[in-house]
Amino acid sequence: MSSPDGATRSWLVKAVLSVGLALFAGPAPAFDYHLKPVAVAERTWMVQGRREELSEDNGGDIANAAFIATGDGVIVIDTGSTLSYGRALRAAIATVTDQPVRWVINTHHHPDHVFGNQAFEGAEISALPATIAALKRDADSFRTTLYQRLGDAVRGTETALPTRVLEAGESRFGDYPLRLFAFSGHSGADLVVLDPATGVLFTGDLVFHHRAPTTPHSPGIGIWREQLRQVRALRFDVLVPGHGPAAKDESPVVETLDYLDWLDRRLTNGAASGATRNEVIQAPLPERFADMALVRYELTRSVSHFYADYEEALLWADPDTTK
């Protein structure tokens, strides 16, 4: 019997995954996330995710979530990877406030930040228009990835799309005003939220802290770096990043910018020297990144995403400018 061709193999993989996802469409299991809200300012809390990649052991608990008790209801900023996580987050919120959850904000479309939306039935879910479009585009492939990596923890998880479109500027949630900034450096559509009442800045994944940034949907390192400089110029008292601990200074922005500056130099120098992808990945890391979570893992992904662009740019560069 002959081996299946590429198209047939692709169809078989999709069929198997579709069956698997159907089996996982039942009730969400009671995965114990041990979520603990930590106060970062008046009436404001964050729940810090683990500085890990998606796995069955962590149930997808890898991204930060945050919430504000406005007095008229709770605003939740990002909802995690699964229906089960979203329910655990909602229960954790209830341990510190009896105000109802009335609003959800998705900072961007990545699955570790939006697939808990489903647990917030009755709340208004909002995002930038490009985030909504990207989630519509990528939701099925994201759910497949979650199924592959999280196993039973993803059971019952479906896509709950935002219904309210947000734009840059001041936006009110009930009577509570927030300042919104629209960026693109991390995912193509990145919302940064500033609470003027408390000075808390919620950056989503435009900023990472003690964890290497992930770049597969970034439109370019240069774009991201420039937008980080704009974020750095904002006035805030507390910064809640998309991954890693909160800070009362600009150190998470500085750290993310430093890493992206280094990544750009690493790729530029690698292309200029004719290094292979593996050589770029395996070369020694700067000592300051030695304790940064997932740095080699994310470097590998970044090389896969960007390196061909750097090689092509060198190929077409004016020889006089590369001497």
N, C-alpha and C positions, 0 to 999 in steps of 0.2 A: 504494500500500500504506500502511495507517495505521500510525502510530507505536505501539509497545507501551505499554500503560498502566504505572502505577507498580509494580503487583504483578508484572507480567511482567518489567519491567526488573530488579527485585530478584531474581527467580528466575534470570534470565540471568547476573547478576553472581555469584550464589552458585555457579551451575553452572560458570562459567569458573574461579572460584577453586578449586573442588573438583578440576577437571581439573589445574590448576596444582599444587595440593598433592600430587596423586597422582604427577605427574611428578617431584616433589621428594622422593618417598619412598624413593629409592634410597640407596646408600651416601653417607655424609657426605664432602664434599670436604676436602682437606687445606688449609684456610684457615690461614695463618700468623699467629697472634695475638701472637707475641713476648711471651708472658707471663713476667714476672719476679717471683717472690715476694720480698717485702721483710720482713725481720724487724722486728716491732714490740715484741716482748717475748720473754722466754725461751720457747722451743719454740712460738712463735706467729708466723705470717706473714700478710701480706695481699697480694692482687694487685689493684692499682688499675685500675679501668676508665677509659676516656676520658670527659672531660666533654663529651659530644656526644649527639646523638640517634641512634637506630638508623639505620644506613645500610649499603649494600653495601661501602663503603670500610672501615668498622670491623668488619664482620662481627658486629655486635651486642655488641662489647666495650665496654659503657658503664657497667657496675655493678661494684662491688667484690665480691670474694670473699675469704675468709679461711680459715685452718685452724690447728688445734692438734695437735701431736704429743704425745699423752698418755703414751706409753710402752707402752700396750696397743693402740695404733692411732690413726688420724688422724680428727679431727672436722672436717668441711668445713662452712663457713657460707656458704650461697648458691653457686649453680653456674653462673650465667650464662644466656645467651640461646639457645644452640643445643647440639645434640649435639656438633658440632665443637669449640665452646668448652669444653664439659665435658671432652672428651678432652684438649684442650690443657692445661686446668687440672690434670687428673689427672697428666699428664706433668710439669708444672711442680712439682707436689708431690713427685714422685719424685726431683727434682734436689736436694732438701734433706733428705729423710728416706726411709729404706727401710721405715718402718712402713706397714702396709696401711691403706687408707681403710676404716674400719668404720662410720662414721656420717656422715650428711648432715643439716644443719638448714636448713630454709627459713624465712627471717625473715618473708616475706609472699608473696602469690601472683602478683606482677607478673612478666611473662614474662622480663625481663632478669635475673631472680634465680633462676628455677626450671627453665628448659627445658634446662639442662645436666644435670639429674638423671639423665637416661637414660644418661649416660656412667659412672655409678657403680653399675653392676650388682654386686650382692653386698653393698652397703652398706645399712644401715638408714636410711631417709629419714623425717624427722620434721618436724612443724609443729603449730601451733595448730589445733584443730578447725575454727574458722571460716576459716582459711587453706585447709584441705583442701576445704571446701565451696565456697569462692570459686573455687578452681582448677578444680574439677569444672564449675562453672557457666560460667567464662569461657575455658576452655582452647581450645575450637575457634575462638573469635573472636581470641584471642591468636595462635594459630598462623597464622591468616589475615593478621594484621597483620605478623607476622614474615616471612611469604612475600612480602608486598607491599614491605617495606622492605629485606630482606636478600638477596633473590634466592637465588643458588646456595648461600650460606653456611648456609641453613636446611635444606638437603636432608637427609633421613633423621631429622629431629627429630620426636619424638613426646612425648606427655605421660607422665611417670613420676610418679604420685601418691605423696605420703608415705603410709607405712603405720603409723607410730607417732604417736599423738596426744600432744601436749605440753600441760602446764598450768603456770600460774604457780607459782613456788616452786623448791625445789632438785630437780634431776633429774640422774641419773647416766648416764653413757655408759661402760659397763663399770664401772670403779671411780672414774671421773673425775667429780667433781661440778661442775655449773654452776648458777648462779642465773638463773632465767627470769622475765621480766616481760611480762605481756600488756597491750598497748595497742591503740589503734584509729585514732589520728588521721590516719595517712597513707593506709591502704588498707582500713580496717575491721577488720583483724586484723594487728597488728604485734608481732612478738616481738623483745624486747631481751634480749641474753645477756651476763651478767657472769661472767667467770672469776675466782673468788676467789683462785686461786693466783698469778695474774700481775697482777691489777687491770685487765685489758683488758675494755672494754665494747664490744660489737658491737651497733650500734643499728639495723641495716637502714636503711630509708628514712624512719624517723622523724626522722633527722638527715641533712642535706645539708651539704657543705662546699665553698665556692667554686663552687657550682652552684645555680641556682634550684630550689626544691622543686617537685615535680609534684603536682597536687592532684585529678585527675579522680575518684579513688575515695575521697577524704577525706569523712568524715561531717560535717565542719565545721571551719572555721578555729579557732573557739573551743575545740573539743575538743582539737585538735592542740596549740594553745598551752598549755593546761593540762597536758597530758601531758609536754610538753617541760620544764615547770617541775619535774615529778616526776623526770624523767631528770636534770635539772641537780642535783637534791638527792642523787643517788646518789654513792657514793664510788668513784672509779676513777682509774687512773694513765694509761691510754691509751684514746682513743676511736677506734674504727674506724667511720666513717659508711657509709651505703649507697652514696654517691657522693662522690668527692673524697678528698683526702689525710687520713691519720690525724693525730691531734693528742694532745699530752700535757697538755692542759688542756680547759676547757669551751668554748673558742671556737667549735667547730662548732655546739654547742647554742645559744649566744648568737646566732650569725649566723642560724641557721634561725628562731629565735624573733623576731629583729628583722625579718626579711623577712616573716614571717606577720603580725606587728603592723602593718607598713606596708601589706601587702596588704589587711588588714581595713579600715584607714583609707581606703585608695584606693577600695575598693568602697563603703564607707559614704558617703563624701563625694561620690562620683560619683552614687550613687542620689539623695542629698539634693539635688543640684544639677540633676538631670534630664539628666545627661550620657548620651550614647549609648555603646554598648559600644565602638565604635571610638574615641571620644574618651577613654574610660578607658584603653584600650590604648595610644594614641598620645601621651598626655600625657608630659612629660619625666620621666625616672627620677631618683631621688636619686643624687647623685654616688657614694655609698658602694657602690652596686650596679652601677656602670659596668663593672667588670671581672668581674662575676659571670656565669658561663657560662649561656647559654640563658635569660636573664632575660626578654627580650621574648617569646620563644616560650612560656615557661611562664606568663607573665602573660596571654597570649592564651587559653591553655587554661583558666586559672583564671577569667577573666571569663566564658567560655563555660559553665563549670560552675556558678559561684556567683552571677553578677550578678542573675539573675532572682529569686533568693531575697532578695537585699538590697533589690531594688525592691519585692517583695511585702511584706517586713517593714515597709518605710516606708509602704506603702499602708494597712496595717492598724494602724499604730502609733497610740497615743493622741496626739492633736495637742498636748496640754499637755506631753508628754515630748519633743517634737521641736522646741520653740521655742528 
